[in-house]
Amino acid sequence: MPEAEFELEEIQARIKRGNKMRTTALLVFLALICLARWGWGLPLPNRIIILIIFWIGVSSVYGLLVGGQTSVKMIRMIYSRYFLLEMLILTFLLYFLGLGGWMGAIFYIFPIIYANSILGRKEGRLITLVAILYYLFPVLLDYYQVLSHRRIFATFDLGLYRNTPFVPVSSLVVIWVFVFAGYTSSVFSDMLRKSSRELLGRTRELERVQGELLRKERLAAMGEMAAGLAHEIRNPLAVMKNSLHLLGEAVSNKEKARRHLDLMDTQLDEASYIVRELLDFTREIKPEFSSASVNDLARASLRSRRPPRRVKVVKDLSRNLPEIKVDATQIRQAFQNLISNAIQAIPKEGKVSIRTYLEQKHLNIAVSDTGEGISRENLDKIFQPLFTTRSKGIGLGLTVTKRLVEANGGRIEVNSKEGEGTTFYLRFPVAGEDE
């Protein structure tokens, strides 16, 4: 699972649990208020009940809004607005209940902790600041009214601490508690997110290694089977090829028979190519190094892989290039595979380009085509055994090419754009130079 999806599911799960706990607490609180109002006969105003019902409705609406989002950033933005509204509702509720001072401060701590554990640090700090303002405004207003003996607005009852310095001191303590609660919850939340990401990374790595081991086991079993199968098929194909050649000479004057013989010859060539791919894939690569010219290897590869008339070949072979130390046969085979791959990638008319050049003590060979290109999602898979997007072939050509190039001290890279074409780059250190 990608990290973004993991974070999205994590924050949605936290919000879902939080909404469930909040709704349960509000319903219990509503039941207690109703019991106190009509059961015990306490003179509680109806607006308290209306405010609690409104709070439950707002919480449900925001829960639905968050549930339909697919972006963590958008969820945090929506929920930061919700927390601002929630604390405003809480402030009015405390005012209607006549709860101020330390008693009221306790009710702000829970949304502060919850907000800082879900939202980012920036939003969490904003919620903490708003909670401090919501708490301080009615308390300080009431304290001013007590000191000035002027009734401006009916807020809270400061009780035993009238006309004492306790209210400013207690307010500073409450502010410190709010900031401390927000900061610690944010830090612990970041630690939990970091641990979750590390656990996700380890899980991904274990899944990747497990998949790689299973794939290698399957490939090993397939390789043993393919080696035996290829050896069994190769000899009959050779006999059929020779027989077709002799038969073609015998019926050379009959056009229809000749056309069918040519078709059979083409199909036998494709079958032989598949068998050769299987054999190359199962063999252990042991290069016999010698100095070779990349231009000579490119020309030889083109001679053995003659393209059809619809495909134009462009050669851009730099002169006076130094030699590379490789197994010439293996690298020529790698060139041939890339040229065949380029020709097959062109459905109609197109161009295959071969360029050789020196760059940063490395000889580079670029094989380009103007074919269909490779999609971004397939670009990382093209060197995997048995991966192919074509109706012909078994998906071993590029795997074998990569093994041949790397066994000879080079590396292979690919650049492709869907609908425009593909370029494969082979890079080899110059003979006598370190990689």
N, C-alpha and C positions, 0 to 999 in steps of 0.2 A: 504494500500500500504506500503511495507517495506521501511525503511528509505533510503537504498541504491538506490532503484528504484526512490524514490522521489528526491534525490539529483541528480541522473542521468538526469531525466526529466527536473529538474530545470536548470542545467548547459547547457543542449542542447537547451532549450528554450532561455536562455540568449544569447548564441552564435548565434542562428538563428536570433534573433532580431538585434544583433550587426552587423551580416553580411549584413542584409537587409539595415540597416542605412548606413553602410560603402559603400556598392555598390552604393546606391542612391547618396551619397555625392561625390563619385569618378566620377560617370557618369555626375553629374552636373558640377564638376570641369573640366572634360574632355570637356564638351560642351563650357564652358567659355574659356578654352585655345584655342579651335578650332576657336571660335568667335574672340578672340583677335588676333590669328595668321592670319586668312584669311579674317575676317570681318573688323577688325580695322587696319590690316597691321603691327602689332607689330612684331619685329624680334625675335620671340621665337623659339628655336631649336626644331627640330622634335623629338629628344630623350626624350623630356618631355612627348609628346603624347605617345610614345612607352612605357615609364616607367609607365604611368598611366594605359595603357591597360594591361601591365604585372602585375601590382598590382591587378587589377580587376580579372585577371585570377588566380593568386596565391590565392587570397581570396576565390574564388569559389572552387578551388581544395581542400583547407584545410577544407572548409565547408563540402564538400562531404566526406572527410576522417573522420571528427568528427561525421558526421551523422550515419556512420556505426559502431561506437564503442559502446560497452556495459559496459565499465569500466570508472568511473570518473577519476581514476588515469591516464589511457591512454589518455583520452581527454585532461587533463591538460598538459601532456607531449607534445602531438602533438601541442597544441595551444601555449605553451611557445616557441616552435621552430618557430611558425608562427609569433609571436610578434617580435622576434629577426630579422627575415627577413623583416617584415613590417617596422621596424624602420630603417633598412639599406636602404630600398627603399626610405623612407621618407627623409633620410639624403642626398641621391643623388638628389632627386627631389628638395629639398631646395637649394642644390648647383647649379643645373641647372637654378633655378629661381633667384639665387643671393640673397636669403633671409638668413640673419644671425642675431646674437644678440637676442634681445627680440622678434623680429618678428618670428624668427625660433623656439625659445623656446616654443612659444604657441602651435605649432603643435605637440610637443612631449607630452604635458600634457594629451591629450585625450587618446592615447594608453596606457599611464601609468595608468590612472584611470581605463580604461576598463580592462587591464590585471590584476590589483590588485583586481578587483571586481569579476573576474572569476576564476583566478588561486589561488593556495594556497599561504601562506605568503612567503615561500621559493622561489617559482618561481616569485612571484610579486616583491620581493626585487631584484632578478637577472635582471628582465626587467627594473626596475628603475635604477640600476647601469649601465646597457648597454645604456640606454637613456642618462644618464649623460655623458658617454664616447663619444657617437655619437655626442652629442651636443658640448662638450668641445673641441674635437680634431680639427675640422676645425676653430673654433673661436680662440683658443689659437695659432694655427699655423699662422693664419692671423695676429694676434696681434704681434707675434714674428717677422713676416716679416715687419710689420710697424716699430717696434722699431729698428730692425737691418738694415733696408733699403736694405734688400736682398729679391729677388723674388725667392722663392723656388717652390711654387705651387699656382696656382690661386684658391683662396677659396672665401670668402665672402668680401663684402665691409663694413668696420666698420663705415663708414660715419663720423659723426661729432666728434667721440670720439677717433680719432687718437692721439697717443702720450699723452694720459691721463691715470690716474689710474682707469678710470671708467670700463674698460673691466674686470679686475680681480674682482672688487667689484660686478659688475653685474653678473659675472659668479658664484660667491658665492651665490648671491641671487637666481639665477636660480636653482642652486643645492638644496638650501633649499626648494624652491617651488616644485621641482620634488619630493624630499623626503617627504615633507608634503602632497602632492597630493596622492602619493602612499600609505603612512601610513594611512591617513584618509579614503581613499576609501577601503583599506583592513579592517580597523576597522568597518566601516559601513556595509561592505559586511558580515563580521562575525556576526554582530548584526542581520542583516536580515536573515542569515542562521539559527541562533539560534532561532529567532522568528518563522521562518518557521517550524523548527523541533518541537518546543513546540506546535505550532498549529496542526501539523501532529499528535503529541502524544495525544492531547486532542480530535482530530477527531477520532482517533483509539479507544480511551477509550469510547467515546460516541457511536460509532458503536458497540463496544463490549457489552456495557450495554444495548443498544437497542435490539441487537440480543438475549441477555440473557433474557430480559423481554419477548420478543416474544416467545422464546423457553419455558419459564416457563408458559406462558399463554396456549400454545398448550399442554404442559404436564399436566397442571391442568385439561383442558377439556378432554384430553385423559384418565387421571386417573379416573375421574368420570365415563366416559363411560366404562373403563376397569373393574372397580370395579363391576358395575352392570352386565356386560357381564360375568365376571368370576363367580359370584355367580349363575348366571343362568345356566352356562355350568357345573359347578362342580357337582351338584347333578346327572344329567343324566350320567356323566362319571363314577361316583361311582356305579350307578345301572348297567351300562354296564360291569364294572370290575367284580362285583359280579356274574353277569350272565355268563360271560366268564369262571369264575372259576368253577361254577357248571356244565357248558356245557363241560368243559375240563375233569371233572371227569366222565361224562357220556360217552364220546367218547375216553377214555384213551387208548383203544386198537387199534384205527385207526390212523395210523402214519400220513397220509396226512392231515387229519382233525386236528390232534394235531399240525402239523407244522403251519397251517394257524391260528389256535387259538393263538399259541405263537407269531406269527407276529402281530396279532391284539392286543395282550396284550402289546407288546413292543410299538406300536403306541399309545395306550391309556396311557401308562406311560409317553411318551413324551408330549402328550396333557395335562395330569395332571400337568407335570412339568411347562409347559407354564402358565397354570392357576394359579399355586402356585406363579410363578414369578410376575404375574400381581397383585395378592392379596398382596404379600409382598411389592410390590412397592407402592401400594396405602395406605397401613396401616401406621399409625403413630407409630414410634418406641419408646417404653417406657420400657427401661431395668429394670429388677428386679435383683439388684446386690447381688452376693454372692461369696464366695471364691471358686475357681475352679482350677483344675490341667489341664494345657495345654496338657500334655501327655494323660490324660484320654479323653479329648475332641478330640484329634487327633485320638486315637484308635476307639472311638465311631463313628466318622465321616467316617473312613475307613470301618467299619463294615456295615454302611448303604449305602456306595457308592462302592460296589465291582467292581473292574475294570475287563475288559475282559482278556482273557488269553494272548493276544498279548502285554499287558502292564504289566511290572514288577513294583512292588511297593517296594521302599527302605525306611526303617524307621531309622532315626538317632535321637532318643529321649534321650536327656541328663537326667541323674539321679539327684535326690535331688534338683529339681528346686522349687523355692518358688511358692506359689499360686498367682493367679491374681484375682482381684475383678471385675467380669463381670456377665452378664446374660448368663448362660451356654447354654441355648437353642439357643439364638441368635448367639453366637459365634460358636457353633457346626454347625448351618446352614451356617455361613460364610465359615467354613472349607469345608463343603460339596459342596458348590458352587465352591470353588477354585479347589477341587479335580475333580469334574465333568468337569470343564473348562480345567484342565490339561489333562484329559483322551481324551476329544474331540479334543485337539490340536495335538494329535499323530495320524497321518493317518494310519500308519501300525504298526510296532513293535517299542516299545520305553520304556522309564522308567519314573516313577513318584516318586519323592523323597520328603519326609517330614522330616524336621529337626527342632528341638527345642533347644534353647540355651539361656544363660543369657549374656547380654552385656550392660554395663553402666546403671545398675538399671532398665533395661527393659527386659522383656521376649520376645523373638523373635521366630516367626514361619515362616519358609521358605517352600513354596510349589513350587517345580520345575518340569519341564517336558522337555523332549528332542524332542519336537514337531517342528512345522514349525516356531515358533517365531512370533514376531510382528514387522511390518515395523516401521521405525522412524516416518513417518508422521501419523501413526495411534496410536502411543504410548500415545499421549496426549488426545486421544478421547475415549479410551477404557472404561472409567468410565462414559461417557455421556449416558443418557437414550436413548434406541433404536438404539445404534450404535453396529453393528455386521458385521463381515466379513464372517460369516458362513451361509450356506444354511438353517440350522436349528436353532431355537431359535429366540427370538425377541430383544435381546440385553439389557436385564434388570438384568441379573445375577450379573455382576460385579458392577452395580450401587447399587443394593440392598446390596451386600457384603460391599461396601465402607460405606454405611449408617449405617449398623449394627456395623462395627468395630468402626467408629467414635462415634456412640452413646454410645459405651461402653468404651470410653476414650482412644481408640487406634488409630493407623494410619496405612494406607496401602501404600506400595510402590511397584514399579514394575521395573524389569530389564530384558531386552529382546534383543536378537540378532537374526536377521532374518536367518532362516535356521539352528539354533543351539538350540533354546529353550527359555523358559521364566521362570522367578522366581518371585513369589509374596512374599512380606515380610509383616507380621503382627507384629506390635510392641505394647506391652502393658506395662504400668508401673507396677512394682511389688506391690502387696498389702501392704499398709502401707507406700509406698514411694510417694513423690510428683513427678509429671511429670516434 
